[in-house]
């Protein structure tokens, strides 16, 4: 078996550097040229074999954040999946975009911003039917 061309820190670095266009294809496009340049399939395989763990994301983001200024932004987004009812994490959620309940994956993300930079710090995939947590369980209190 060949050694993976990308590690979790490679993808985290990509996320920190490119917070607006996030895809395996975009990750491939911005890789430095070289003999072991990673293709988008390498990033896809990485994401399939990693368990979600936000500790590494925070370790990479923390040195870039000025804790004396900026804002922490909490975003509760539903990634609607109108044709996918049997995919894990797809549940019925309210969508502000559509103005009604839709099938989709609910992501709660925490991003630090200072009007110039937007740095992802943490995220949670909302899966109440399986983990028993409510959205208020994710925050303090």
Secondary structure, 3 states (H helix, E strand, C coil): CCCCCCCHHHHHHHHHHCCCCCCHHHHHHCCCCCCCCCCHHHHHHHHHHCCCCHHHHHHHHHCCCCCCCCEEEEEEEEEECCCCCCCCCCEEEEECCCCEEEEEEEEEEEEEECCCCEEEEEEEEECHHHHCCCHHHHCCC
